[in-house]
């Protein structure tokens, strides 16, 4: 298995030369494909730049900081220790079982991408979602082991019909029926938490935060008004009682 960094660099080179077209439904991640800087060993350099704009990446080459100028310091290449591959499959005539899916994907990942089976933490089926967890800590991985980041990249390409194995497309069939996917999302968990600021949050997440804040403020306002009204009511009662006492005494 070739490293993800070298694969991305080769893909950018092919795109520039125009020798290979992408499928019409092909799409890229949030930042899109970039031309990465790779170490001699094939791993990503911790600091990546596009012109004068720079950012830090993890071992999967995924941005884990805000974008800055060229003065940005990336002290280390942070390891991605957990990769979550979430897929939503299309409707099927033949039902799927958790056990058959677990066996199917474990065989594919170990034989096609040469990943040691101990790094496949789980294959979970919650119809229509299939979730594969790959876990590999720095202390677990030996020099000869395939990196889970490389495996996830190969696998995602296979699932989306843009296989890196050009002459050997992945046969995704279970019980003689092809397994079609409507959506595939890959999540990354690093050994050190990413360093994003509020300004880098997605509009959707910002909207959720704003709604929560507005709801909290509204609740506080209602509580204050309710207490004020209750206070006025108590004062009115006391005033009436005092007037009644004065009337009786008279």
ABEGO torsion letter per residue (X at the ends): XBBAAAAAAAAAAAAAAGABBBBAABBBBAAEBBBBBBBAAGBBBABBBBEABBBBBBAAGBBABBBBBAABBBABBBBBABBBBBBBBBBBABBBBAAAAAAAAAAAAAAAAGBBAAABABBBBBOABBBBBBBBBAAABBAABBBAAAAAAAAAAAAAGBBABAABBBBBBBGGBBBBBABBBBBBBBABBBBBBAAABBAAAAAAAAAAAAAAAAAAAAAAAAAAAAAAAAAAAAAAAAAAAAAAAX
